[in-house]
Structure formats: C-alpha cells, structure tokens
Amino acid sequence: MKMLFKNDLIRIPYTPDLTTGGIDYACRSLRYTYNRMGGSDAKRLRRIVGGIAVELAFRRHLGEQGIPFDVKGATPFTDPDKYDVSLGGHRCDLKSFMITRKKQISDLNRDLGLLLGASALIPSDQFVSAGHKNSDVYIFAFLTGLQAASQAEMAKASEAGNPLHLIHTMPKNWAKPDHWRSLGMLALKSDCEETLIVELGGQDAERQFLSKKITLKPRERMETEAGFHTLAYVHVDKMPGGQVGIHSPVLEETHLIAPHDWGNIWVYGMDVILAGFLTRKAFRQKARELPVGSRVYQYNRTRTKNLAVPIAELQPLNDLFEIVKDWKKHEE
C-alpha cells in the first residue's frame, strides 16, 4: 500500500471568511454540542470554529479542483458526529487538528514534512458508534493558526486592529432549562461608558435558532420581545469596560457579565493542510490504542482515549480525488 510523502500534503491558504463561517456554525450548534475535550466554553467553541473552517476550506478545494462531491449528509446541529461530505458515494468524515504553538507553526512553515511524524487520531467512542460502514473514508487535516484567549492577548489583538469575536455562554437554567417556556421580555443594561452592539442567541418556541441584535447605550435599560425560550450566548462587538446585565422576569434572575467573563472565539488561521485518508476498514487494521494523557505532535497530552495511525501511513488524497473523478466519468 502506498505511503504518504511530504509532496502529498496539500496546503490551502486561509481566508477570514472561513473563521466567520465557523463562528456562525459554532453559535448555532451551541445547544447540541458537548465538551469531549474539556476546558472552557470559549476553548470548545474555538475548536468548533477551527473544525468548520477546515471543512469549508476542504469543500472549496474540491470545487476549485473540479472534484464532484455531495453534502446532503452534512452535519446537522443536532448530531455533531455525522459525516461531512460524500465522495463517489462514500461517506467522508473529516478529522482536523489545530496547531497553535508559534514554534510548531514556524517549524512547519520551514518544513511541512514534519506533519508526517504526527498521528491521525479518532476518539475511541466515536469510532465504535453505530451507523458506520467499512467503506467510509476518514480524511485527516491540520489548521495552523493563532488564538487570543487571555485578557492580555485579547487587549493586544484589539490594539493591533485584529478582529475579535467576544462571546459569553449562559448558565444551564438559561441555555438548557428543565421546563420549556418563554424567558419573558428580556431586559439588558450596561455599566459601560461606550455603546455596545449586543447579539443574543438562543431558541424560539419551536426550538429554532433565534438571534437578536440590540444597540445598548451606556446605563440605558433596553428590552426585547424576541420570544426567547432559551438563551445560549451573548456576543458583543467590542470589549466592554464594565458589567452587562440581562434580566428574565420568568426566571426572576439578573445574570451579570463582568469584563473578564468574555471569551474570544476568533481563530487567526494561516494554512489548512490536507494530509491523507484511509477507509474505516484500513484505519481499524492499522490503528493502535492511545491512552488518555498520551503526548502526540498536535497535543501536549490527549484528553480522551484514541485510536491512532501515523500520518505517514495514510494514503495520498490526490489518489482518492482521481478515483472520484473516474467514478463520475463512468456514471456519465
């Protein structure tokens, strides 16, 4: 079986619209995703943003190369572990990993072949879940990019004129209440000196995604009749200099958001690298178990139990793309 070489890696330049697409998905899917990897909500959302950005870059590459694909099976918000695209009638599951350490990124810019020493990982619980076929295809990719996660990093990014996407996730009784009912007429008030554009995101009476933007002036109380039954997140257009409060008459609660409670989920992507692929059957034959806490190229330590195959033992994606083109020709 053919092995992977450095020249088989496909580098795709990153564009900011990939991040905005990832943010849109992350916010809409917030109620349905769960935190497999641990860490803060902002960290989880950045992972989702990065993952969706890679999916969008992959689809764009397929389109530009004239490779026929289908997205009818694309992940619905309610089922985050389904496949992403279909190639030649085969379900594809894109597994991506973010590389955010500056030294690693610098090293990869000099020698992309270092990725051949990384591991293709699939969480064990995902691999054994129902509904998979031996002919399903796993595609592995990497995203190099920086993050501005701490308060100091956010301030530095803002001063440099770099984009921020500041978000605060709401507690369970707002985001996933035990009883389905309207939260009532929500009222917002800000202690900031500056005017804020505030976006509220949640669900309406029919459990559909609902968002509402409000211009919140300093120390002015604003109400909205948007009909929220859940409130999953709050987003602001700039770092607030004071507290922002949200009141629900139904919950009889005012939730206060301090300046340090905002997280930045913008991903400052640089490159997407498509590595290689294996069918599910081939991956199972090659994989070894990797326990929690293992050190791999992309993580200091793994947070979940994984199945692992060396990236160098994947098959080249361009071989798969040629096969898909041939399938399409025979269909026509």
C-alpha positions as CSV (number, residue, x, y, z in Angstrom):
1,M,0.0,0.0,0.0
2,K,1.3,3.5,-0.9
3,M,2.7,5.6,1.9
4,L,2.4,9.3,2.3
5,F,5.2,11.7,1.4
6,K,5.8,15.4,2.0
7,N,4.7,16.3,-1.6
8,D,1.4,14.5,-1.0
9,L,0.4,17.1,1.6
10,I,-2.0,19.8,0.2
11,R,-1.6,23.3,1.6
12,I,-4.6,25.7,1.3
13,P,-4.1,29.4,2.2
14,Y,-6.5,30.5,4.9
15,T,-9.0,33.4,4.4
16,P,-11.0,35.2,7.2
17,D,-14.4,34.1,5.8
18,L,-13.5,30.6,6.9
19,T,-13.5,31.8,10.5
20,T,-16.8,33.7,10.2
21,G,-18.4,30.6,8.7
22,G,-17.0,28.6,11.7
23,I,-18.3,31.1,14.2
24,D,-21.8,31.1,12.6
25,Y,-21.9,27.3,12.9
26,A,-20.5,27.2,16.5
27,C,-23.1,29.7,17.8
28,R,-26.0,27.9,16.1
29,S,-24.8,24.4,17.3
30,L,-24.0,25.5,20.9
31,R,-27.0,23.8,22.4
32,Y,-26.3,20.4,20.7
33,T,-22.5,20.1,21.1
34,Y,-20.8,18.7,24.2
35,N,-17.4,19.2,25.6
36,R,-15.5,16.0,24.8
37,M,-12.0,17.6,25.2
38,G,-12.6,19.6,28.5
39,G,-11.6,23.2,29.0
40,S,-13.6,26.4,28.9
41,D,-16.7,27.0,26.7
42,A,-14.6,29.5,24.7
43,K,-11.9,26.9,24.1
44,R,-14.5,24.4,23.0
45,L,-16.1,27.0,20.6
46,R,-12.7,27.8,19.1
47,R,-12.2,24.1,18.4
48,I,-15.6,24.0,16.6
49,V,-14.7,27.2,14.7
50,G,-11.4,25.7,13.6
51,G,-13.0,22.4,12.6
52,I,-15.8,24.0,10.5
53,A,-13.2,26.3,8.9
54,V,-11.3,23.3,7.7
55,E,-14.5,21.7,6.3
56,L,-15.3,24.8,4.4
57,A,-11.7,25.0,3.0
58,F,-11.9,21.4,2.0
59,R,-15.2,21.9,0.1
60,R,-13.8,25.0,-1.5
61,H,-10.7,23.0,-2.7
62,L,-12.9,20.2,-4.1
63,G,-14.9,22.8,-6.1
64,E,-11.8,24.6,-7.4
65,Q,-10.2,21.2,-8.5
66,G,-13.4,20.1,-10.2
67,I,-13.8,17.1,-7.9
68,P,-17.5,16.1,-7.6
69,F,-18.9,15.9,-4.1
70,D,-22.1,15.8,-2.2
71,V,-23.0,17.5,1.1
72,K,-26.5,16.0,1.7
73,G,-25.2,14.2,4.7
74,A,-23.5,17.3,6.2
75,T,-23.6,17.5,9.9
76,P,-26.9,18.8,11.3
77,F,-26.6,20.8,14.5
78,T,-28.4,18.1,16.4
79,D,-25.9,15.4,15.5
80,P,-22.3,16.7,15.7
81,D,-20.5,13.5,14.9
82,K,-22.0,12.7,11.4
83,Y,-20.0,12.7,8.2
84,D,-19.3,15.9,6.4
85,V,-19.2,15.3,2.6
86,S,-19.7,12.3,0.3
87,L,-17.1,11.5,-2.4
88,G,-18.1,9.0,-5.1
89,G,-21.0,7.8,-2.9
90,H,-18.6,7.1,0.1
91,R,-19.3,8.9,3.3
92,C,-16.3,11.1,4.4
93,D,-15.5,12.1,7.9
94,L,-13.0,15.0,8.1
95,K,-10.9,14.9,11.2
96,S,-8.9,18.1,11.8
97,F,-6.4,19.3,14.4
98,M,-5.4,22.8,15.3
99,I,-1.7,23.7,15.6
100,T,-1.5,26.9,17.6
101,R,2.0,26.9,19.2
102,K,4.2,29.5,17.5
103,K,7.3,27.4,17.4
104,Q,5.5,24.5,15.7
105,I,3.9,26.8,13.2
106,S,7.3,28.4,12.4
107,D,8.9,24.9,12.0
108,L,6.1,23.8,9.7
109,N,6.5,26.9,7.5
110,R,10.1,25.8,7.0
111,D,9.3,22.1,6.6
112,L,5.8,20.8,6.1
113,G,7.1,17.3,6.2
114,L,7.2,17.5,10.0
115,L,3.5,16.6,9.9
116,L,4.4,13.1,8.7
117,G,5.5,12.5,12.3
118,A,2.1,13.4,13.7
119,S,-0.7,11.0,14.5
120,A,-4.1,10.6,12.8
121,L,-6.4,10.3,15.8
122,I,-10.0,9.3,16.2
123,P,-11.6,9.2,19.7
124,S,-12.4,5.6,20.6
125,D,-16.0,6.4,21.5
126,Q,-16.6,8.0,18.0
127,F,-15.1,5.0,16.2
128,V,-17.3,2.4,17.8
129,S,-20.5,4.4,17.5
130,A,-23.2,2.9,15.3
131,G,-24.0,3.7,11.7
132,H,-20.6,3.4,10.1
133,K,-19.5,1.2,7.1
134,N,-16.1,-0.3,6.3
135,S,-16.1,1.8,3.1
136,D,-16.5,5.1,4.9
137,V,-13.5,7.4,4.4
138,Y,-11.6,9.2,7.1
139,I,-9.7,12.3,5.9
140,F,-7.2,14.0,8.2
141,A,-6.2,17.7,8.1
142,F,-4.4,20.3,10.1
143,L,-5.1,24.0,10.7
144,T,-2.2,26.3,11.7
145,G,-3.3,29.5,13.4
146,L,-3.0,31.7,16.4
147,Q,-5.5,32.4,19.2
148,A,-6.0,35.4,21.5
149,A,-7.5,33.6,24.6
150,S,-6.3,35.5,27.7
151,Q,-7.4,39.0,28.6
152,A,-3.9,40.3,27.8
153,E,-3.9,38.6,24.4
154,M,-7.3,40.0,23.6
155,A,-6.2,43.5,24.5
156,K,-3.1,43.1,22.4
157,A,-5.2,41.8,19.4
158,S,-7.6,44.7,19.7
159,E,-4.8,47.3,19.9
160,A,-3.3,45.8,16.7
161,G,-6.6,46.1,14.9
162,N,-7.1,42.4,14.7
163,P,-10.7,41.0,14.8
164,L,-12.2,39.7,18.0
165,H,-15.4,37.7,18.4
166,L,-16.3,38.1,22.1
167,I,-18.9,35.6,23.5
168,H,-20.3,34.7,26.8
169,T,-22.1,31.4,27.2
170,M,-25.1,31.4,29.5
171,P,-25.7,29.1,32.5
172,K,-27.8,25.9,32.2
173,N,-31.1,27.4,33.5
174,W,-31.0,29.9,30.7
175,A,-29.4,27.8,27.9
176,K,-30.9,24.3,28.7
177,P,-33.8,24.9,31.1
178,D,-35.7,21.9,32.6
179,H,-39.1,23.5,31.6
180,W,-39.8,24.7,28.1
181,R,-41.3,28.2,28.4
182,S,-40.6,31.7,27.3
183,L,-38.0,33.6,29.2
184,G,-40.3,36.6,29.0
185,M,-39.3,40.1,27.9
186,L,-35.6,40.2,28.4
187,A,-34.1,43.4,29.7
188,L,-30.5,44.5,29.2
189,K,-28.4,47.2,30.9
190,S,-24.8,48.1,30.6
191,D,-22.4,49.8,33.1
192,C,-20.0,50.7,30.3
193,E,-19.1,54.1,29.1
194,E,-19.4,53.0,25.4
195,T,-22.3,52.0,23.3
196,L,-22.4,48.2,22.6
197,I,-23.9,46.2,19.8
198,V,-25.2,43.1,21.7
199,E,-26.3,39.9,20.0
200,L,-28.5,37.4,21.9
201,G,-28.6,33.8,20.6
202,G,-30.9,31.0,21.6
203,Q,-34.1,29.3,20.6
204,D,-37.7,30.3,19.9
205,A,-40.9,28.5,20.9
206,E,-40.5,25.9,18.0
207,R,-36.9,25.3,19.2
208,Q,-35.5,27.0,16.1
209,F,-32.4,29.1,16.3
210,L,-33.2,32.7,17.2
211,S,-30.8,35.7,17.3
212,K,-31.5,39.4,18.1
213,K,-29.1,42.4,17.9
214,I,-29.6,45.3,20.3
215,T,-27.9,48.6,20.4
216,L,-27.2,49.1,24.1
217,K,-26.3,52.6,25.2
218,P,-24.5,53.4,28.4
219,R,-26.6,52.9,31.5
220,E,-29.8,52.7,29.5
221,R,-32.2,49.8,30.0
222,M,-33.3,48.0,26.8
223,E,-36.0,45.4,26.4
224,T,-36.6,42.8,23.7
225,E,-39.8,40.9,22.8
226,A,-37.9,38.5,20.6
227,G,-39.5,35.4,22.2
228,F,-36.5,33.6,23.5
229,H,-37.3,30.2,25.2
230,T,-33.6,29.6,25.7
231,L,-30.6,32.0,25.7
232,A,-27.4,30.2,24.8
233,Y,-24.9,33.0,24.4
234,V,-24.4,36.8,24.3
235,H,-22.0,38.4,21.9
236,V,-20.7,42.0,21.9
237,D,-18.9,44.0,19.2
238,K,-16.1,45.3,21.5
239,M,-14.6,44.5,24.9
240,P,-16.9,46.1,27.5
241,G,-15.4,48.3,30.1
242,G,-18.0,47.4,32.7
243,Q,-20.7,44.9,33.6
244,V,-23.5,43.9,31.2
245,G,-26.7,42.6,32.9
246,I,-29.6,40.5,31.4
247,H,-32.8,40.1,33.3
248,S,-35.5,37.5,32.8
249,P,-38.8,38.1,34.6
250,V,-39.8,34.4,34.2
251,L,-36.6,33.2,35.8
252,E,-36.7,36.1,38.3
253,E,-33.0,36.4,37.8
254,T,-30.5,39.0,36.6
255,H,-27.3,37.5,35.1
256,L,-24.3,39.8,35.3
257,I,-21.4,39.5,32.9
258,A,-18.1,41.1,34.1
259,P,-15.4,42.2,31.6
260,H,-13.3,39.2,32.3
261,D,-16.3,36.8,31.6
262,W,-16.0,37.3,27.8
263,G,-14.1,34.8,25.7
264,N,-12.7,35.4,22.2
265,I,-13.5,32.6,19.7
266,W,-11.9,34.2,16.6
267,V,-9.4,31.8,15.0
268,Y,-6.5,33.6,13.3
269,G,-5.9,30.9,10.7
270,M,-2.8,30.7,8.5
271,D,-3.0,27.5,6.5
272,V,-5.1,24.4,6.1
273,I,-3.1,21.3,5.4
274,L,-5.0,18.3,3.9
275,A,-2.9,15.3,4.9
276,G,-4.3,12.0,3.7
277,F,-7.1,9.4,4.0
278,L,-7.9,5.8,5.0
279,T,-11.1,3.8,4.7
280,R,-12.6,2.8,8.0
281,K,-11.6,-0.8,7.4
282,A,-8.0,0.2,6.8
283,F,-7.8,2.5,9.7
284,R,-9.1,-0.2,12.1
285,Q,-6.4,-2.6,10.7
286,K,-3.6,-0.1,11.2
287,A,-4.6,1.7,14.4
288,R,-3.2,1.2,17.9
289,E,-4.9,2.3,21.1
290,L,-3.6,5.5,22.6
291,P,-4.5,6.1,26.3
292,V,-5.6,9.3,27.8
293,G,-2.6,11.6,28.6
294,S,-0.5,10.5,25.6
295,R,1.8,13.0,24.0
296,V,1.4,13.5,20.3
297,Y,2.6,16.1,17.8
298,Q,-0.5,18.2,17.9
299,Y,-1.2,17.9,21.7
300,N,0.9,18.0,24.8
301,R,-1.4,15.3,26.1
302,T,-4.6,13.8,24.8
303,R,-7.8,14.3,26.8
304,T,-9.6,11.3,25.5
305,K,-8.8,7.6,24.6
306,N,-8.0,7.5,20.9
307,L,-7.2,5.1,18.1
308,A,-4.0,6.3,16.3
309,V,-2.3,5.8,12.9
310,P,0.9,7.6,11.9
311,I,0.2,10.3,9.3
312,A,2.9,8.8,7.2
313,E,0.8,5.6,6.8
314,L,-2.2,7.4,5.3
315,Q,-2.9,7.3,1.6
316,P,-2.5,10.4,-0.6
317,L,-5.6,12.5,-1.2
318,N,-4.9,13.2,-4.8
319,D,-5.1,9.4,-5.4
320,L,-8.6,9.5,-3.9
321,F,-9.6,12.5,-6.0
322,E,-8.5,10.9,-9.2
323,I,-10.6,7.8,-8.3
324,V,-13.6,10.0,-7.6
325,K,-13.3,11.8,-11.0
326,D,-13.1,8.3,-12.7
327,W,-16.3,7.2,-10.9
328,K,-18.1,10.3,-12.1
329,K,-17.0,9.7,-15.7
330,H,-18.3,6.2,-15.6
331,E,-21.6,7.4,-14.2
332,E,-22.0,9.8,-17.1
